Amino acid sequence: MAVPADPPPVVDATAEMVAAAYEDNKLAQVLYHDWEAQTYDDKWSISFDERCVEYARDRFEAIVGDVHEPLPYATALELGAGTGFFSLNLKQAGVLDEVHVTDLSPGMVEAAKANAEALGFTVQGRVADAERIPYDDNTFDVVVGHAVIHHIPDVEAAFREMLRVLKPGGRFVVAGEPTTIGDWYARRLGQLTWKATTAITHLPPLRDTWARDREALDESSRAAALEAVVDLHTFDPADLAAMAQRAGAVDVRTRTEELTAAFLGWPIRTFEAAVKPGVLGWGWAMFAYGSWKRLSAVDRLLARAVPARFFYNVGITGVKPS
Ligand SMILES: C[S@@+](CC[C@H](N)C(=O)[O-])C[C@H]1O[C@@H](n2cnc3c(N)ncnc32)[C@H](O)[C@@H]1O
């Protein structure tokens, strides 16, 4: 197995670099995600407790389905790991053993390593582009990713790379990618919620306690502009499966989730981002997660009648031929 290098220092974005990022998508990814790294867990209510362990394990199992492979997978690679949400929680769930967290953003790799350390885990962290994974062929038992491939210019190249670094018979599991239809309604729900929340929280009785300050809102607007640059793809589930097969995967299957849960989830996530940090508290996070879970149960029933492409999230798994 290749020896991981230490991540280079976190990039400090100058105005010129931000301008250049509009010309160079990989640079845009690094700048945007480095900038997000320190606040990412708060923004997305990411934690490493029972709530997120259960969430990560359920997403993994929903995609892999009724395949029963021995757990834990001995060596695991996460691509676009961010702060480690998926692989560190899957490790806690007993799904993964030795974890290698990688990301294009050095800031995210640092954040993931810090989260791993706080959990008492020894993980390898490395800056890596999913289109050119810096590990040897036939290295891992499983490759995982969550909300990452929609940022990668050449998704088929990333699937080819996942298959290259997997051992024969090894599996990749990528969760939490936006469907084309789901992204359309999620963005509109988010925009409406943002406008309504910022208008209401700036009314005099609420302004002091609920409103985010002007500087934070301006920063969010700049982030939203760059977000439009870094979000490259949405997926039709059938096209995504065909892409993985062209890359050489077998036993490919996709699974979509969240319909009514996304109708609630996107307004909730946007509301959380639009109010002053800290005002909502843990009770709110549990309420939001509980509501999401109840609606997800409704969605599992609806999945019997509603076509897969209408759901918000798509996940995909496939296997490297033996
Ligand atoms: C939406 S975040 C998801 C982070 C994490 N997986 C999660 O679910 O919380 C997407 C991550 O993909 C990373 N990324 C973007 N392009 C990448 C690439 N070409 N190779 C590897 N990682 C990439 C970003 O730096 C970012 O950390």
The ligand as a Tripos MOL2 file, in Angstrom:
@<TRIPOS>MOLECULE
LIG
   27    29     1     0     0
SMALL
NO_CHARGES

@<TRIPOS>ATOM
      1 C1        -20.3930   18.2080   -0.3240 C.3       1 LIG1
      2 S1        -18.8020   17.8390    0.3210 S.3       1 LIG1
      3 C2        -19.1420   16.2570    1.0860 C.3       1 LIG1
      4 C3        -18.1830   15.9460    2.1830 C.3       1 LIG1
      5 C4        -18.4740   14.6460    2.9310 C.3       1 LIG1
      6 N1        -18.3440   13.4990    2.0870 N.3       1 LIG1
      7 C5        -19.8290   14.6990    3.5660 C.2       1 LIG1
      8 O1        -20.7510   14.0320    3.0930 O.co2     1 LIG1
      9 O2        -19.9990   15.4240    4.5530 O.co2     1 LIG1
     10 C6        -17.8990   17.3560   -1.1180 C.3       1 LIG1
     11 C7        -16.4240   17.0680   -0.8640 C.3       1 LIG1
     12 O3        -15.8410   16.5860   -2.0850 O.3       1 LIG1
     13 C8        -14.5400   17.1430   -2.2030 C.3       1 LIG1
     14 N2        -14.1350   17.0980   -3.6120 N.ar      1 LIG1
     15 C9        -14.4990   17.9240   -4.6120 C.ar      1 LIG1
     16 N3        -13.9070   17.5360   -5.7620 N.ar      1 LIG1
     17 C10       -13.1630   16.4530   -5.4940 C.ar      1 LIG1
     18 C11       -12.3040   15.6120   -6.2560 C.ar      1 LIG1
     19 N4        -12.1070   15.7970   -7.5530 N.pl3     1 LIG1
     20 N5        -11.6920   14.5880   -5.6220 N.ar      1 LIG1
     21 C12       -11.8720   14.3750   -4.3010 C.ar      1 LIG1
     22 N6        -12.6540   15.1440   -3.5230 N.ar      1 LIG1
     23 C13       -13.2980   16.1720   -4.1130 C.ar      1 LIG1
     24 C14       -14.6910   18.5330   -1.6210 C.3       1 LIG1
     25 O4        -13.4680   19.1090   -1.2640 O.3       1 LIG1
     26 C15       -15.6370   18.2870   -0.4530 C.3       1 LIG1
     27 O5        -14.9450   18.0280    0.7430 O.3       1 LIG1
@<TRIPOS>BOND
     1     1     2 1
     2     2     3 1
     3     2    10 1
     4     3     4 1
     5     4     5 1
     6     5     6 1
     7     5     7 1
     8     7     8 2
     9     7     9 1
    10    10    11 1
    11    11    12 1
    12    11    26 1
    13    12    13 1
    14    13    14 1
    15    13    24 1
    16    14    15 ar
    17    14    23 ar
    18    15    16 ar
    19    16    17 ar
    20    17    18 ar
    21    17    23 ar
    22    18    19 1
    23    18    20 ar
    24    20    21 ar
    25    21    22 ar
    26    22    23 ar
    27    24    25 1
    28    24    26 1
    29    26    27 1
@<TRIPOS>SUBSTRUCTURE
     1 LIG1         1 GROUP 0 **** ****
